[in-house]
Each structure stands twice: as structure tokens, then as C-alpha cells.
Amino acid sequence: MAINDADLDYSLQFYKRLHIEKGEFLIRPQQKVGHFYFMQQGCMCYYTKDDSGMKVMEFFTEGQFFTDLYAYISAIPSGSYLEATEDCMVYSISKEDALKSFDHSHDMERFGRLSMQDGFMRLFRRNNHLKNLSNQERYLRLLQKRPDLFQRVPQYLIASYLGLTPVGLSKIRKRLVAS
């Protein structure tokens, strides 16, 4: 999508650069979510916790826009965590400033809408894969689509993302090596 330089410059003035160190939280449960983010460098883990443990929903890496989309759009406190699994360089824009940008330019408004739509579609695809693909198929798909994650995040987080236990992930890996 093409955005003219003047509209892009107007929007970029609102972004703030943030350095998030590994292990730091960008969002925690009960926190108001009033910002949208762009990952310049690093990896962020998006997850929830309940009595059964951690449930990883997504990993955000370079070139992705992200936030707790449900809390952001609904203007409710977050029920999730966004935690840096690596040192991160993130650009942040407040909801108010994003709306100013959208009011200024139809192209920026369209870009914002498509970015949010992409975020929802990512979560929808992930839920669909959890329901319809076997454990091994999910593992192979992740290995094909995002092989870098296996070097960037601990295996227990990848297992959670795939809907597996760490032991289950280990069994799949051993089975594939043996075949």
C-alpha cells in the first residue's frame, strides 16, 4: 500500500521509541491498553496464565504491528501479558495519536485498519490450526513458516504456542529425526 511522504511524516511524528529489555513486560493483566506497537528489533511473547499454566498466543518479531488487540479495541483492561523474550526496540503510538493520524489521511486510516485486521487474522488462523491440525502438522508448519523462533525463544514457550507440553514437543522432534 502506497502512502505519500507527507502523510507518512505526519504519522511518524507520533511514534515514540522504546527499549524493552529481555524479561520486561510491555503489558500485564489489568493494565489499560492505550498503545499500538511496531517491532523494529527483538521478540515479544503474547500470553495468558490460568490455573493450568501459561498459554502462548503469539510471538511478535521484526516488522510486525501488535498490541493486545481485544483490550485495545474494547477499551477494557488487558487479560494478557506481552513480555520481551529478547531485548526489543519498539515504536509506540497512543490510540489518541493514531486517531489523529487516521483523521489526517485516508491512506493512513486504511493502513491502520489493515494492520488490525491482519492481527485478528493471525489469531484466527492460529486458533484454526490448533483445532484442525495434528500436533505434528502444527510443529512442521511453524518450522516452515517461522524457523527463527526455534533459535530465539525457549522450547517450553514454543510447546505452549503449539498447544503441547514440552515433553510432547520433544517426542514429536524425536519421531521426526528417527523417520
C-alpha positions in Angstrom: 0.0 0.0 0.0 1.4 3.4 -1.0 1.3 6.3 1.4 2.7 9.6 0.4 5.7 11.0 2.2 3.8 14.0 3.8 1.2 11.7 5.3 3.8 9.2 6.5 5.9 12.0 8.1 2.8 13.4 9.8 2.1 10.0 11.3 5.7 9.1 12.2 5.9 12.2 14.4 3.6 10.5 16.9 5.7 7.3 17.4 7.9 7.0 20.5 10.9 4.7 20.5 11.0 2.3 23.4 13.8 -0.1 24.5 12.4 -3.1 26.3 14.9 -5.4 27.9 14.6 -9.2 27.9 12.2 -10.3 30.7 10.4 -6.9 30.9 6.7 -6.5 30.4 5.1 -4.2 27.9 1.6 -5.2 29.0 0.3 -7.0 32.1 -3.2 -8.2 33.1 -5.5 -5.4 34.4 -3.4 -2.8 32.6 -5.2 -0.4 30.3 -4.1 -0.9 26.7 -3.9 2.5 25.0 -1.0 2.0 22.6 -0.3 0.1 19.3 3.3 -1.0 18.7 5.7 -1.8 15.9 8.6 -4.2 16.5 11.8 -2.8 15.0 14.0 -5.4 16.6 13.5 -8.3 19.0 10.8 -10.8 20.0 7.8 -10.3 22.3 5.7 -13.2 23.7 1.9 -12.6 24.0 0.4 -15.0 26.5 -2.2 -15.6 29.3 -2.0 -17.5 32.5 -4.5 -19.5 34.4 -4.6 -22.4 36.9 -3.3 -24.8 34.2 -0.3 -22.6 33.4 0.9 -20.3 30.6 -0.9 -20.2 27.2 1.2 -18.6 24.5 -1.0 -17.0 21.8 1.6 -15.3 19.6 5.2 -14.2 19.1 5.8 -10.8 17.6 9.0 -10.2 15.8 10.6 -7.7 13.4 8.3 -5.8 11.1 5.0 -6.6 12.9 2.5 -4.3 14.4 1.0 -5.6 17.6 -0.8 -5.0 20.9 -3.4 -6.8 23.0 -5.9 -6.1 20.2 -9.0 -7.1 22.1 -8.3 -4.9 25.1 -7.1 -2.0 22.8 -10.3 -2.0 20.7 -12.7 -2.8 23.5 -11.1 -0.2 25.9 -11.0 -2.8 28.7 -8.1 -3.8 30.9 -5.9 -6.5 29.4 -6.1 -10.1 30.5 -2.8 -10.9 28.9 0.9 -10.4 29.1 3.3 -9.0 26.5 6.8 -10.0 27.6 10.1 -9.4 25.8 11.9 -12.7 25.2 14.8 -10.7 23.8 15.9 -7.1 24.1 13.5 -5.2 21.9 13.4 -1.9 20.0 9.7 -1.0 19.7 7.9 2.1 18.4 4.7 3.0 20.2 1.8 5.2 19.2 -1.1 6.1 21.5 -4.7 5.4 20.5 -5.4 9.2 20.5 -2.4 9.9 18.2 -3.3 7.0 15.9 -6.8 8.5 15.6 -5.2 11.9 14.7 -3.1 10.3 12.1 -6.2 8.5 10.7 -8.2 11.7 10.6 -5.4 13.4 8.7 -5.1 10.8 6.0 -7.4 8.3 4.4 -4.4 6.2 3.4 -3.2 6.0 7.0 -6.6 5.1 8.2 -6.7 2.3 5.7 -3.2 1.2 6.7 -4.3 1.2 10.4 -7.4 -0.8 9.6 -5.5 -3.4 7.6 -2.9 -3.7 10.3 -5.5 -4.5 12.9 -7.3 -6.8 10.5 -4.0 -8.7 10.0 -3.6 -9.1 13.7 -7.1 -10.6 14.1 -6.5 -12.9 11.1 -3.2 -14.2 12.7 -5.0 -15.1 15.9 -7.9 -16.7 13.9 -5.5 -18.8 11.8 -3.7 -19.9 14.9 -6.9 -21.0 16.6 -8.0 -22.8 13.5 -4.7 -24.6 13.3 -5.0 -25.7 17.0 -8.4 -27.2 16.2 -7.8 -28.7 12.8 -4.1 -29.7 12.5 -2.4 -32.6 14.3 0.4 -31.8 16.8 3.0 -32.8 14.3 1.4 -30.8 11.5 1.4 -27.6 13.7 5.1 -28.2 14.6 6.1 -28.7 10.9 4.1 -25.6 9.9 5.8 -23.5 12.5 9.2 -24.9 11.5 8.4 -24.0 7.9 6.9 -20.5 8.4 8.9 -19.2 11.3 12.1 -21.3 11.8 13.9 -18.4 13.5 11.6 -18.8 16.6 13.3 -22.1 17.4 16.6 -20.2 18.0 15.0 -17.2 19.7 12.6 -18.5 22.3 12.8 -21.3 24.9 11.3 -24.6 23.8 8.7 -24.6 26.6 7.2 -21.4 25.0 7.1 -23.0 21.6 5.5 -26.0 23.1 2.8 -23.8 24.7 2.3 -21.9 21.4 1.7 -25.3 19.7 -0.7 -26.4 22.3 1.7 -29.1 23.6 3.7 -29.9 26.7 7.5 -29.7 26.5 7.6 -33.5 26.7 5.1 -33.7 23.8 7.2 -31.4 21.7 10.3 -33.4 22.4 8.5 -36.6 21.3 7.5 -35.1 18.0 11.1 -33.9 17.4 12.5 -37.3 18.2 9.9 -39.1 16.0 10.8 -36.8 13.0 14.5 -37.3 13.5 14.0 -41.1 13.6 11.9 -41.2 10.4 
